[in-house]
Amino acid sequence: MPLYEYYCPTCKLKFEALADLADHDKPAECPNCSNEAPRVISPTTFILKGNGWGRDCYSSGPDKSCKRGANKKDVEKAIKGK
């Protein structure tokens, strides 16, 4: 079961709760005041770091004009299609 984040507008408590996939849109009961708390969208912790992704044109698709280890100028040319 996935872990979802909820926010109670009554007591301003932000909390996490496990919920079934079928119940992902249903509000949860606040553990503090027992009122309904809607689910909130949490910011992600996913970050692209290092020399990959944009530097080696991994995101540029099937176009082979951008080579591994390309510099910023090469990446910009590949994105513009020139």
Protein Blocks (a to p, Z undefined) as FASTA:
>chain_A
ZZdddddfklopacdddddfklmmpccddfklopacdddddddfbdcedjehjlnommno
jalkbcghiafklmmmmmnoZZ
